[in-house]
Amino acid sequence: MSVSNSGSTLVFIDTEFTDFLDPQLISIGLVAQSGEEFYAELPYEVRECSEFVKAAVLPLLGYAPHAEMTKDDLYLQMTNWLKLVRPKDQEVFICYDYQTDWDLFYDVLDGRVPPWCKRRLVADRINELLRYEFHKQHKLPEHHALNDAKANCYAFRELPLASAS
């Protein structure tokens, strides 16, 4: 796992959703760099799901105990979890590799993102070979929000600081 900037922590998020045209949240996974995890599944309409989602995402749902919840419950549980993983008086960077992940996270919070939560696009900091390696080593399928958030956390690499010369 990577080391955060002092005074902040990183939380990696991933979502699964119905389709690209009108994405409705199906599941969300959050992984703090310290290892804490949060995962939830929301009710969805199968008819609104793309064929890909029906084939690759839906079969992976329903296995996590207590993961199914309403959107209102998700708001409360997710904000409580974020407060728990937040180091005292420090910022939390919500790290995502795809804009829709942030958009759905923002939507779940009804736009009320805590002021100490900052967004950070990290797509260019995710090593794809390490992502692949994580899924293979742990025998975890891709296209499951928690698995993919874990893989992103594992594969995240901060760029080295330029040396002063």
Backbone bond lengths (Angstrom), bond angles and torsions (degrees), N, CA, C in turn:
res aa  C-N    CA-C-N  psi(-1)  N-CA   C-N-CA  omega(-1)  CA-C   N-CA-C  phi
1 M - - - 1.447 - - 1.525 108.76 -
2 S 1.289 114.92 150.83 1.457 119.46 -177.00 1.521 111.24 -85.69
3 V 1.283 114.37 161.23 1.461 120.63 177.88 1.514 108.04 -94.91
4 S 1.300 116.34 137.36 1.461 120.54 -179.68 1.517 110.38 -84.90
5 N 1.309 113.93 167.23 1.454 118.98 170.28 1.515 106.31 -64.90
6 S 1.336 116.98 146.35 1.463 117.55 178.83 1.527 108.25 -63.23
7 G 1.308 115.03 143.21 1.449 118.93 179.71 1.515 114.19 87.03
8 S 1.332 118.52 8.28 1.462 120.78 178.26 1.523 109.42 -155.14
9 T 1.322 114.75 166.10 1.458 120.42 174.47 1.522 108.25 -133.90
10 L 1.313 115.79 158.12 1.456 121.65 -179.68 1.525 109.49 -107.32
11 V 1.335 115.63 135.40 1.457 122.46 173.17 1.520 106.79 -124.83
12 F 1.323 116.12 122.87 1.463 121.86 -179.19 1.519 108.80 -95.10
13 I 1.340 115.89 131.94 1.464 119.97 -179.78 1.523 109.94 -119.52
14 D 1.312 114.19 152.69 1.457 121.37 171.22 1.524 106.88 -148.21
15 T 1.314 115.11 148.60 1.461 120.10 179.38 1.522 109.95 -130.62
16 E 1.301 114.59 157.56 1.464 122.43 167.44 1.519 104.95 -120.72
17 F 1.324 115.36 142.46 1.461 119.81 -174.46 1.520 110.15 -147.44
18 T 1.340 115.13 168.62 1.467 122.38 -169.67 1.524 114.26 -63.00
19 D 1.315 117.66 -50.98 1.463 121.00 177.95 1.521 109.39 -163.99
20 F 1.332 116.29 172.19 1.464 120.46 -176.32 1.525 113.24 -77.51
21 L 1.328 118.05 -26.81 1.459 120.20 -175.57 1.523 112.53 -75.74
22 D 1.319 116.60 -42.31 1.460 121.35 179.20 1.530 107.75 -137.42
23 P 1.331 116.99 73.50 1.469 119.49 -172.79 1.522 113.50 -67.02
24 Q 1.320 115.63 122.42 1.463 123.30 173.32 1.522 106.65 -114.69
25 L 1.321 116.18 131.82 1.456 121.17 -175.91 1.526 111.96 -62.67
26 I 1.328 115.26 131.80 1.462 122.65 174.32 1.530 109.44 -107.57
27 S 1.349 116.19 -45.44 1.460 119.86 179.24 1.519 109.75 -151.70
28 I 1.340 114.56 156.35 1.461 120.96 179.21 1.519 108.56 -141.11
29 G 1.327 114.86 137.82 1.458 121.34 176.57 1.518 109.54 -125.74
30 L 1.313 116.48 137.74 1.465 122.59 176.16 1.523 108.14 -129.01
31 V 1.320 115.62 136.76 1.456 121.40 178.49 1.522 108.05 -133.29
32 A 1.326 115.88 120.12 1.461 120.07 175.43 1.523 108.17 -79.91
33 Q 1.315 115.82 150.71 1.461 119.13 -179.13 1.523 111.66 -61.87
34 S 1.323 117.55 -20.16 1.458 121.78 177.64 1.534 112.38 -82.08
35 G 1.350 116.67 -4.20 1.457 120.60 173.80 1.520 116.08 109.19
36 E 1.333 118.91 -15.61 1.461 120.38 179.49 1.527 110.01 -64.96
37 E 1.326 115.28 146.05 1.465 120.59 -176.32 1.525 110.58 -128.92
38 F 1.336 114.07 150.05 1.459 121.83 173.62 1.525 106.67 -138.33
39 Y 1.331 115.90 136.18 1.455 120.09 179.34 1.517 109.29 -145.70
40 A 1.337 115.77 138.74 1.459 120.60 178.77 1.516 110.50 -146.72
41 E 1.327 114.79 151.34 1.466 122.41 174.90 1.521 108.01 -124.87
42 L 1.332 115.22 138.42 1.461 121.54 179.66 1.526 110.46 -110.47
43 P 1.329 117.10 156.53 1.466 119.60 173.72 1.530 109.78 -62.32
44 Y 1.319 116.54 146.40 1.467 121.72 -178.88 1.522 108.75 -147.79
45 E 1.308 114.61 162.59 1.471 120.96 176.85 1.526 108.36 -100.79
46 V 1.322 116.99 119.90 1.467 121.13 -178.89 1.529 110.58 -58.10
47 R 1.325 116.94 -36.65 1.470 119.85 -177.73 1.531 112.36 -64.93
48 E 1.337 117.95 -19.43 1.462 121.67 178.83 1.527 112.39 -88.44
49 C 1.329 116.83 -5.03 1.462 121.22 -177.02 1.523 111.29 -87.61
50 S 1.329 115.11 141.62 1.465 120.29 175.30 1.529 108.66 -69.09
51 E 1.327 115.86 164.94 1.468 120.15 178.34 1.528 110.40 -61.66
52 F 1.335 116.51 -38.07 1.466 119.92 178.02 1.526 110.70 -60.29
53 V 1.319 117.03 -47.13 1.461 121.22 -179.11 1.535 110.02 -62.33
54 K 1.333 116.72 -41.85 1.469 119.79 178.34 1.531 110.80 -60.33
55 A 1.330 117.15 -38.87 1.464 121.05 -176.77 1.529 113.40 -82.52
56 A 1.339 117.65 -40.08 1.470 120.53 -170.00 1.524 114.94 -103.35
57 V 1.329 118.10 -29.36 1.467 120.99 -173.11 1.528 112.01 -101.34
58 L 1.316 117.18 -51.79 1.469 120.43 -173.47 1.533 113.63 -57.47
59 P 1.347 119.41 -38.12 1.474 117.97 178.99 1.533 114.02 -63.96
60 L 1.340 118.08 -16.15 1.462 121.39 -178.22 1.526 113.03 -91.17
61 L 1.326 116.84 -3.65 1.463 121.26 -176.84 1.526 111.68 -88.23
62 G 1.333 114.73 160.40 1.459 120.37 171.54 1.515 115.72 89.25
63 Y 1.336 118.33 4.83 1.463 120.30 -177.27 1.519 113.99 -99.78
64 A 1.325 117.30 -16.49 1.478 120.13 -178.73 1.522 109.09 -90.25
65 P 1.333 116.43 121.94 1.465 118.41 179.53 1.528 111.30 -62.07
66 H 1.294 116.84 139.06 1.469 124.36 175.80 1.529 113.92 65.10
67 A 1.326 118.57 16.52 1.468 120.69 -178.39 1.521 112.07 -82.46
68 E 1.323 117.81 -28.22 1.465 119.90 -178.13 1.511 109.93 -74.43
69 M 1.339 115.68 130.24 1.462 120.27 -179.70 1.513 110.46 -157.58
70 T 1.313 115.51 168.68 1.458 120.87 176.00 1.527 108.96 -81.34
71 K 1.316 115.44 167.23 1.461 119.45 178.18 1.529 110.81 -64.23
72 D 1.337 117.47 -36.90 1.465 120.56 177.39 1.526 111.25 -64.27
73 D 1.334 116.79 -44.20 1.465 120.46 177.16 1.527 110.30 -63.05
74 L 1.327 116.20 -39.59 1.466 120.18 179.52 1.522 110.31 -60.46
75 Y 1.322 116.82 -44.45 1.466 120.07 178.88 1.533 110.12 -55.18
76 L 1.323 116.71 -50.71 1.468 121.00 -177.26 1.530 111.94 -65.31
77 Q 1.324 116.44 -47.91 1.463 119.33 -176.77 1.526 111.91 -66.90
78 M 1.330 116.69 -38.92 1.463 119.69 -178.26 1.530 110.61 -70.70
79 T 1.311 118.48 -42.72 1.470 119.58 179.21 1.533 110.37 -66.32
80 N 1.328 118.11 -37.21 1.476 120.37 175.62 1.517 110.90 -63.56
81 W 1.337 117.17 -42.28 1.463 121.13 179.01 1.528 110.43 -62.69
82 L 1.323 117.00 -43.97 1.470 120.16 178.96 1.531 110.79 -60.40
83 K 1.336 116.90 -39.50 1.474 119.82 177.66 1.522 110.74 -64.34
84 L 1.335 117.05 -37.28 1.465 121.05 -179.47 1.527 112.64 -67.85
85 V 1.326 117.47 -37.91 1.476 119.58 -177.01 1.527 112.48 -86.48
86 R 1.326 116.22 -9.85 1.468 120.28 -179.62 1.526 110.02 -74.33
87 P 1.331 116.69 121.29 1.466 117.75 172.52 1.531 108.98 -63.08
88 K 1.296 117.40 149.29 1.466 122.86 -174.12 1.529 112.14 -48.92
89 D 1.334 114.77 122.42 1.468 122.61 175.58 1.528 114.11 56.50
90 Q 1.324 117.43 26.37 1.461 119.88 179.91 1.520 110.92 -112.67
91 E 1.319 115.01 161.73 1.462 120.89 177.08 1.524 110.33 -79.66
92 V 1.311 115.12 151.22 1.455 122.82 172.87 1.526 106.46 -116.68
93 F 1.321 116.49 124.79 1.457 120.42 176.07 1.517 108.85 -96.07
94 I 1.331 115.42 119.38 1.460 122.20 177.49 1.532 106.15 -86.03
95 C 1.322 115.15 107.47 1.469 121.84 -173.73 1.526 109.87 -97.00
96 Y 1.313 115.96 125.79 1.458 121.19 -178.81 1.523 108.30 -135.69
97 D 1.342 115.14 153.82 1.463 118.96 -179.76 1.525 112.47 -111.22
98 Y 1.325 116.11 1.12 1.460 120.70 -177.43 1.527 107.72 -148.04
99 Q 1.323 117.15 130.94 1.465 121.82 -172.94 1.533 113.09 -55.18
100 T 1.321 117.46 -38.19 1.466 120.22 -178.73 1.531 111.20 -61.84
101 D 1.343 117.51 -30.91 1.472 119.67 176.19 1.526 110.25 -59.51
102 W 1.329 116.62 -46.91 1.467 119.92 178.34 1.527 110.75 -64.38
103 D 1.335 115.97 -44.69 1.465 120.16 -177.88 1.533 111.28 -58.18
104 L 1.327 117.25 -42.28 1.460 120.63 -179.44 1.530 111.51 -72.46
105 F 1.314 117.22 -36.58 1.466 122.07 174.12 1.533 109.41 -59.91
106 Y 1.318 116.31 -47.81 1.467 123.00 179.31 1.532 110.10 -60.66
107 D 1.330 116.22 -41.70 1.460 121.66 179.57 1.531 111.46 -64.35
108 V 1.330 117.14 -42.87 1.464 121.07 178.73 1.526 110.11 -59.03
109 L 1.328 115.96 -37.06 1.457 120.57 179.99 1.523 111.74 -85.30
110 D 1.326 116.26 4.96 1.461 122.14 178.40 1.530 110.99 54.36
111 G 1.343 114.74 35.13 1.458 120.54 179.74 1.515 114.49 77.13
112 R 1.338 116.71 -1.61 1.474 120.81 -177.69 1.527 111.02 -96.18
113 V 1.326 115.86 58.21 1.462 120.88 178.16 1.528 107.77 -71.05
114 P 1.331 117.17 128.70 1.471 118.08 179.50 1.533 110.78 -54.58
115 P 1.331 117.19 142.57 1.472 119.89 -176.34 1.524 113.57 -62.02
116 W 1.312 117.77 -20.20 1.463 121.19 178.59 1.527 112.39 -87.56
117 C 1.336 117.13 -1.64 1.474 121.83 173.44 1.521 108.55 -96.05
118 K 1.299 115.67 121.06 1.462 121.80 179.16 1.516 108.47 -114.03
119 R 1.310 116.32 145.10 1.464 119.87 179.71 1.524 109.98 -89.44
120 R 1.327 115.52 147.24 1.458 119.96 178.69 1.525 109.50 -148.05
121 L 1.326 116.41 114.57 1.462 122.09 174.94 1.523 107.89 -76.93
122 V 1.334 117.13 121.75 1.468 121.01 -175.05 1.526 112.76 -121.18
123 A 1.321 117.28 17.79 1.467 120.12 -176.86 1.525 111.98 -53.84
124 D 1.331 117.24 -37.88 1.462 120.11 -178.41 1.529 112.70 -82.18
125 R 1.321 117.60 3.09 1.466 121.90 178.31 1.534 112.04 -112.79
126 I 1.329 116.44 2.89 1.469 121.03 179.50 1.525 107.97 -95.99
127 N 1.325 116.13 119.09 1.455 121.46 177.96 1.530 107.91 -81.81
128 E 1.322 116.32 111.23 1.472 120.99 -174.45 1.524 112.57 -63.21
129 L 1.327 118.01 -33.82 1.468 119.91 177.37 1.529 110.65 -65.85
130 L 1.321 116.69 -39.88 1.466 119.74 177.17 1.530 111.27 -67.60
131 R 1.322 116.41 -36.96 1.476 120.26 176.09 1.524 110.45 -58.66
132 Y 1.323 114.84 -49.48 1.468 121.47 179.50 1.531 109.98 -59.88
133 E 1.326 116.11 -46.86 1.461 122.03 179.98 1.532 111.02 -58.12
134 F 1.336 117.10 -42.70 1.462 121.25 179.66 1.527 110.78 -58.73
135 H 1.321 116.74 -49.22 1.467 120.15 -179.12 1.529 111.03 -61.79
136 K 1.329 117.12 -42.16 1.474 120.63 -179.25 1.529 111.35 -67.66
137 Q 1.326 117.06 -48.22 1.473 121.18 -177.87 1.520 112.13 -59.76
138 H 1.313 116.59 -41.08 1.459 120.84 -175.66 1.532 113.31 -94.88
139 K 1.331 115.65 0.37 1.471 121.48 179.96 1.531 111.39 52.57
140 L 1.342 114.75 45.20 1.465 121.48 179.57 1.527 108.75 -110.33
141 P 1.319 117.56 125.58 1.463 119.21 -179.76 1.528 112.47 -68.54
142 E 1.327 115.21 147.11 1.461 120.86 173.52 1.531 108.64 -74.67
143 H 1.324 115.90 168.77 1.466 124.28 179.03 1.531 112.48 69.44
144 H 1.330 114.38 28.22 1.462 122.91 168.29 1.526 103.77 -120.80
145 A 1.327 117.56 125.00 1.466 121.23 -170.14 1.526 113.48 -55.67
146 L 1.324 118.44 -43.47 1.465 119.49 -178.68 1.526 110.92 -70.61
147 N 1.315 117.34 -43.44 1.468 120.25 178.23 1.523 110.70 -58.32
148 D 1.327 116.59 -43.87 1.461 120.37 -177.28 1.531 111.47 -71.03
149 A 1.330 117.83 -34.85 1.466 120.19 175.58 1.535 110.06 -65.47
150 K 1.339 116.69 -41.19 1.476 120.70 176.68 1.522 110.41 -61.58
151 A 1.322 116.21 -44.56 1.468 120.76 -179.20 1.526 110.73 -63.04
152 N 1.323 117.14 -40.82 1.467 120.23 178.31 1.526 111.03 -64.75
153 C 1.309 116.99 -40.82 1.465 121.07 177.89 1.534 109.49 -61.16
154 Y 1.310 116.43 -45.31 1.466 122.13 -179.89 1.528 111.51 -64.07
155 A 1.326 116.68 -40.12 1.465 121.59 -172.85 1.524 113.95 -90.33
156 F 1.339 116.63 -2.59 1.467 120.33 -179.29 1.515 110.21 -70.41
157 R 1.322 115.53 132.36 1.457 121.70 176.91 1.520 108.90 -134.99
158 E 1.313 115.20 120.28 1.465 120.99 176.21 1.520 107.41 -72.56
159 L 1.318 116.42 140.75 1.460 118.82 176.50 1.517 109.08 -70.56
160 P 1.333 116.71 139.47 1.476 118.18 178.44 1.526 110.34 -62.66
161 L 1.316 115.08 146.48 1.462 119.97 176.45 1.530 109.19 -68.44
162 A 1.314 116.31 141.75 1.463 119.95 177.40 1.533 108.39 -65.51
163 S 1.306 115.59 135.01 1.465 118.15 -179.76 1.518 110.37 -74.22
164 A 1.288 115.10 141.60 1.477 119.59 179.14 1.524 108.39 -76.29
165 S 1.312 115.96 126.90 1.466 118.37 178.99 1.502 111.19 -137.57
